[in-house]
Amino acid sequence: MKSVSTYVVIGFLIFQLVSCEQEVSVTPPTTPEPIGYIYIESDPPGAKIYENGKNSGKYTPNSLSLNS
């Protein structure tokens, strides 16, 4: 019984050492500054705007930012 508890304690210590090797960052992720904007409008207004083939969730008239 003593050897089982020893293995449990050793396993727990190894788990603690392995789990502490990760870097932790508290800085927020930075988004690139846009280099410009493109204004989109349609007739009639209210058309969906697609960006790179994906729905951007925006409707005309609106603008999209241009990133480098």
C-alpha positions as CSV (number, residue, x, y, z in Angstrom):
1,M,0.0,0.0,0.0
2,K,2.9,2.3,0.8
3,S,4.4,1.9,-2.7
4,V,1.1,2.7,-4.4
5,S,0.8,6.1,-2.6
6,T,4.5,6.8,-3.4
7,Y,3.7,6.3,-7.1
8,V,0.7,8.5,-6.9
9,V,2.7,11.3,-5.2
10,I,5.6,11.0,-7.8
11,G,3.0,11.0,-10.7
12,F,1.4,14.1,-9.2
13,L,4.8,15.9,-8.9
14,I,5.7,15.0,-12.5
15,F,2.3,16.3,-13.7
16,Q,2.9,19.6,-11.9
17,L,6.4,20.1,-13.4
18,V,5.2,19.3,-16.9
19,S,2.1,21.6,-16.7
20,C,4.2,24.6,-15.6
21,E,6.3,24.8,-18.7
22,Q,3.9,26.9,-20.7
23,E,4.4,30.6,-21.3
24,V,1.7,32.9,-20.1
25,S,1.2,36.2,-21.8
26,V,-1.1,38.9,-20.4
27,T,-0.7,41.4,-23.3
28,P,-3.7,41.7,-25.6
29,P,-3.3,40.6,-29.2
30,T,-2.4,43.4,-31.5
31,T,-4.4,43.9,-34.7
32,P,-2.6,45.5,-37.7
33,E,-3.5,49.1,-38.4
34,P,-5.6,49.5,-41.5
35,I,-3.8,51.2,-44.4
36,G,-7.1,52.5,-45.8
37,Y,-10.8,52.0,-46.3
38,I,-13.1,51.2,-49.2
39,Y,-16.6,52.5,-49.2
40,I,-19.3,50.3,-50.7
41,E,-22.8,51.3,-51.7
42,S,-25.5,49.7,-53.8
43,D,-28.8,50.6,-55.4
44,P,-31.0,49.5,-53.7
45,P,-29.2,49.7,-50.3
46,G,-29.0,46.8,-48.0
47,A,-27.0,44.3,-50.1
48,K,-24.8,41.8,-48.2
49,I,-21.0,42.6,-48.4
50,Y,-18.8,39.6,-49.0
51,E,-15.0,39.9,-48.3
52,N,-12.7,37.2,-49.8
53,G,-15.7,35.1,-50.6
54,K,-17.0,35.2,-47.0
55,N,-20.0,37.1,-45.6
56,S,-18.6,40.0,-43.6
57,G,-21.9,40.5,-41.7
58,K,-22.1,44.1,-43.1
59,Y,-24.7,45.6,-45.5
60,T,-24.4,48.4,-47.9
61,P,-23.8,51.3,-47.6
62,N,-20.7,50.6,-45.4
63,S,-16.9,50.4,-45.5
64,L,-14.3,47.7,-45.3
65,S,-10.8,48.3,-43.9
66,L,-7.7,47.5,-46.0
67,N,-4.9,45.8,-44.2
68,S,-1.4,45.2,-45.6
